Amino acid sequence: MRLWKSPISLELIKARSKNTLVEFLNIEFIEIGDDYLTAKMLINQRAHQPMGIMHGGVSCMLAETVASFAANYVVDTTKQYCVGLEINTNHIRSVRSGYVLATAKPFHLGRSTQVWGIEIKDKAEHLISVNRLTLAVLDKKR
């Protein structure tokens, strides 16, 4: 079942990412499925913690970015928007370099909240982290 209620494309997402953290950290959205959204991010020294591995906060930021973008295309953006309420991240494996892929899929799409699951994997498909993001669905002021 196709989730998207607002027009979605990689070009629209890229334009919406201009001058944001997404652009600064070189997050690239690469795939839109019927029920998921995937982005990739290069892990280098900019994303490291002092031990030389991907910072845990980067996992949270990447997960929230992908799921938040997806959540906002699941609502009618002329009437509503979504913002994060809570994120939970379990770090499974470390990564030092290369690309990681983050894929967001919904667990729950309600009238006032959404809950998304996000898996972050390395290029060899090893699970790096599992994440859950809860978002509030808010009405735009008219």
GUROBA-467950 format. One record per residue: x, y, z of N, C-alpha, C in turn. Coordinates in pm, whole numbers, padded with zeros to 5 digits, always signed. Atoms other than C-alpha are relative to their C-alpha. Example, Ala and Ser with C-alpha at 12.3 -4.5 7.8 and 13.67 -1.06 7.14 Angstrom:
<nodes>
+00089-00119+00000+01230-00450+00780+00090+00120+00000-00082-00119-00006+01367-00106+00714-00077+00109+00073
</nodes>
This chain:
<nodes>
+00084-00118+00000+00000+00000+00000+00089+00125+00000-00077-00124+00010+00140+00340-00098-00043+00097+00110+00026-00085-00117+00169+00570+00205-00019+00147-00032-00021-00143+00020+00237+00908+00052-00129+00074-00037+00118-00082+00025-00042+01168+00068+00035+00133-00065-00049-00122+00064+00169+01462-00049+00097-00040-00108-00096+00033+00106+00374+01470-00368+00140-00020+00058-00133+00033-00049+00713+01309-00305+00089-00041-00116-00102+00042+00097+01026+01274-00516+00136+00031+00060-00135-00028-00048+01399+01270-00460+00038+00145-00025-00029-00141+00032+01417+01613-00626-00066+00094+00101+00070-00083-00101+01157+01761-00387+00071-00007+00135-00069+00017-00127+01340+01617-00087+00133+00076-00002-00128-00070+00011+01673+01754-00210-00020+00152+00011+00029-00144-00007+01524+02101-00258-00036+00041+00142+00043-00029-00137+01368+02088+00090+00117-00006+00099-00117+00019-00087+01709+01994+00237+00100+00114-00010-00095-00110+00021+01887+02307+00109+00019+00080+00128-00037-00084-00114+02070+02502+00380-00047-00055+00135+00037+00064-00126+01984+02250+00654+00112-00095+00042-00094+00100-00048+02174+01992+00859+00015-00114-00100-00003+00106+00101+02085+01739+00588+00107+00030-00105-00099-00040+00101+02290+01930+00331+00140+00009+00062-00129-00017-00066+02569+02012+00580+00071-00133+00022-00059+00132-00027+02624+01644+00666-00003-00093-00121+00000+00076+00125+02583+01529+00304-00087-00125+00005+00096+00110+00002+02283+01307+00367-00069+00005-00135+00061+00008+00133+02149+01190+00033-00115-00100+00002+00115+00089+00012+01801+01048-00006+00013-00074-00133-00029+00080+00119+01830+00762-00252-00115-00087-00050+00107+00089+00045+01509+00560-00262-00131+00029+00072+00135-00016-00052+01137+00608-00217-00078-00125-00042+00083+00117+00029+00933+00289-00190-00145+00031+00031+00142-00020-00033+00560+00244-00146-00021+00024+00149+00018-00012-00144+00607+00218+00232+00131+00027+00075-00127-00030-00068+00962+00334+00308+00073+00113-00071-00088-00102+00054+01221+00606+00255+00141-00033+00047-00139+00035-00031+01598+00547+00242+00094+00115-00036-00105-00100+00024+01893+00785+00271+00135-00063+00033-00134+00046-00032+02268+00734+00279+00083+00117+00052-00088-00101-00058+02540+00917+00468+00141-00056+00007-00141+00038-00008+02918+00903+00445+00048+00017+00143-00058-00005-00133+03086+00822+00773+00150+00027-00015-00141-00038+00000+03419+01002+00808+00027+00072+00132-00037-00064-00127+03596+01207+01076-00104+00101+00049+00103-00096-00042+03311+01463+01077-00111-00067+00080+00107+00074-00069+03076+01192+01207+00053-00086+00114-00062+00085-00102+03321+01033+01454-00012+00059+00140-00024-00037-00138+03336+01040+01829+00150-00022+00025-00145+00007-00020+03684+01050+01990+00064-00138-00019-00056+00134+00019+03728+00671+01960+00017-00036-00148-00017+00024+00143+03723+00702+01579-00110-00082-00064+00116+00071+00056+03383+00541+01526-00117+00097-00010+00119-00084+00019+03045+00681+01423-00059+00038+00136+00057-00053-00123+02909+00901+01702-00145-00047+00013+00138+00045-00022+02587+00769+01856-00103+00105-00034+00092-00108+00034+02427+01108+01811-00024+00011-00149+00016-00001+00146+02486+01079+01437-00106-00102-00040+00105+00101+00027+02277+00760+01435-00138+00058+00029+00128-00060-00037+01997+00944+01615-00041+00107-00100+00029-00109+00094+02022+01245+01385-00041-00055-00136+00033+00058+00130+02020+01033+01069-00137-00068+00004+00129+00068-00013+01729+00821+01192-00114+00101+00006+00107-00099-00012+01523+01125+01291-00020+00075-00132+00010-00070+00128+01600+01297+00961-00082-00079-00100+00070+00082+00101+01482+01010+00743-00146-00020+00037+00139+00023-00040+01171+00933+00947-00082+00129+00000+00074-00127+00001+01075+01300+00984-00038+00041-00141+00034-00030+00139+01097+01356+00611-00115-00090-00045+00106+00093+00042+00886+01044+00550-00133+00038+00063+00124-00034-00072+00630+01144+00814-00070+00120-00062+00060-00121+00056+00577+01481+00652-00054-00018-00141+00060+00030+00130+00495+01323+00316-00120-00095+00014+00114+00088-00026+00236+01093+00478-00123+00080+00042+00113-00087-00033+00018+01388+00579-00023+00097-00116+00030-00105+00096-00151+01651+00367+00072+00126+00048-00085-00109-00048+00116+01920+00398-00064+00138-00015+00071-00128+00004-00132+02194+00314-00077+00022+00131+00078-00008-00123-00308+02115+00645+00078-00038+00126-00068+00054-00118-00061+01936+00875+00151-00007-00021-00144+00027+00004+00304+01883+00961+00034-00087+00121-00041+00091-00106+00496+01641+01184+00132+00046+00062-00123-00032-00073+00761+01704+01451+00030-00113+00097-00042+00107-00089+00961+01461+01660-00038+00025+00145+00031-00004-00143+00849+01384+02016+00103-00077+00081-00090+00088-00075+01081+01103+02121+00072-00092-00096-00076+00095+00080+01358+00893+01971+00072-00096+00094-00070+00104-00073+01504+00568+02096+00096-00066-00098-00100+00061+00087+01825+00425+01952+00075-00108+00077-00085+00106-00052+01996+00094+02019+00117-00017-00097-00121+00014+00081+02354+00082+01894+00041-00147+00001-00027+00144+00014+02430-00267+01763+00146-00026-00036-00136+00022+00051+02763-00237+01583+00060+00134-00035-00068-00126+00034+03022+00034+01527+00040-00001-00147-00048-00017+00137+03132+00170+01192+00100+00115+00001-00106-00100+00004+03447+00370+01114-00003+00085-00126-00005-00073+00127+03410+00465+00750-00095-00064-00100+00090+00048+00105+03207+00422+00435-00139+00057+00017+00137-00047-00004+02841+00479+00374-00084-00086+00092+00105+00073-00070+02555+00384+00600-00132+00036-00067+00133-00019+00057+02197+00346+00480-00103-00004+00112+00107-00007-00099+01897+00446+00690-00133-00014-00072+00131+00023+00061+01554+00311+00599-00108+00013+00107+00111-00025-00091+01238+00437+00769-00127-00064-00053+00129+00060+00031+00912+00241+00774-00094+00027+00118+00091-00031-00111+00599+00321+00974-00046-00123+00077+00067+00098-00086+00472+00120+01269-00145+00042+00022+00133-00053-00032+00173+00348+01331-00015+00137-00066+00031-00128+00062+00017+00632+01133-00138+00045+00049+00125-00044-00059-00248+00792+01352-00033+00144-00032+00043-00139+00024-00438+01120+01348+00086+00101+00074-00077-00095-00080-00225+01279+01620+00145-00041+00023-00139+00046-00013+00091+01066+01631+00034-00099-00110-00055+00103+00088+00310+00855+01407+00117-00063+00074-00117+00069-00054+00566+00594+01509+00069-00069-00117-00079+00054+00110+00845+00499+01268+00117-00082+00054-00118+00079-00028+01111+00230+01279+00105+00030-00105-00108-00033+00092+01448+00311+01126+00116-00095+00026-00118+00084-00011+01726+00061+01059+00114+00068-00074-00120-00052+00064+02075+00186+00987+00095-00117-00020-00089+00111+00036+02303-00060+00806+00121+00053-00076-00117-00035+00081+02649-00049+00653-00014-00062-00138+00010+00048+00139+02726-00135+00291-00005-00152-00010+00004+00146-00001+02766-00503+00384-00130-00052+00063+00130+00035-00058+02410-00499+00530+00007-00038+00146-00008+00022-00144+02536-00527+00889-00085+00106+00069+00084-00093-00075+02291-00370+01130+00086+00084+00094-00076-00095-00082+02446-00060+01291-00084+00046+00118+00089-00040-00109+02148+00062+01492-00145-00022-00039+00145+00003+00019+01774+00021+01536-00055+00119+00078+00051-00126-00054+01572+00332+01607-00151+00003-00010+00145-00021+00005+01215+00426+01687-00025+00148+00026+00031-00142-00013+01085+00779+01637-00151+00017+00011+00140-00038-00016+00751+00907+01768-00012+00147-00038+00023-00136+00045+00618+01220+01600-00141+00045+00033+00132-00061-00016+00332+01456+01673-00046+00047-00137+00062-00052+00122+00098+01535+01385-00076+00125+00042+00057-00130-00040+00008+01904+01415-00073+00067-00115+00073-00075+00101-00243+02120+01233+00070+00134-00023-00054-00132+00033-00114+02426+01051-00102+00104+00041+00091-00110-00034-00258+02752+01173-00049+00064-00127+00059-00058+00122-00492+02903+00920-00013+00149+00012
</nodes>
